[in-house]
Amino acid sequence: MKESDVKNVPGGGAEVTGGHESLPAPAAVDEDKDGANFPESTAEPAEISDSVLDGKNMWALNCIFCPSKIMPAKVASYHVEERALPKMKQKKALSEGLEVEPLSRWFMVSDVMMFDNIGVSNAVGDIKYLTCADCEMGPVGWTDLSNKKCYIALARVRET
Ligand SMILES: [Zn+2]
């Protein structure tokens, strides 16, 4: 006798539970932060609080390359002016092809006599470059021959 197979097909597919309707609403999308708070171009402050006090050099200024003291504290006036200065070299090489860099922060004195030690290069047009009197590295600044004012670059000296 043949067993007639009753195919017992399991009925039905899996029941799909749950609709999609009840899903929570997605969290609010963040506002686009484009263009918020972009800082203004970084203008240099009128004074640098850790170098300038009452408009004068707070510290004595020294050569970066040797112990030579260029000027005592509180004798020079802080001065902002964009000016291209040749990159640092020995004084003897200063008159050769000059690669310059723009500098804008200076300490100004009205006369070269106000320095403790300073070297002066040959005239280049109406200015002379100032160098360390001992190791002759420079320029650390420049002097205007028309009015004798001398400018020392903050970036080229060591404050002590
Ligand atoms: Zn020096």
Boltz pocket constraint, residues with backbone or C-beta under 6 A from the ligand:
constraints:
  - pocket:
      binder: B
      contacts: [[A, 63], [A, 64], [A, 65], [A, 66], [A, 67], [A, 68], [A, 132], [A, 133], [A, 134], [A, 135], [A, 136], [A, 137]]
      max_distance: 6.0
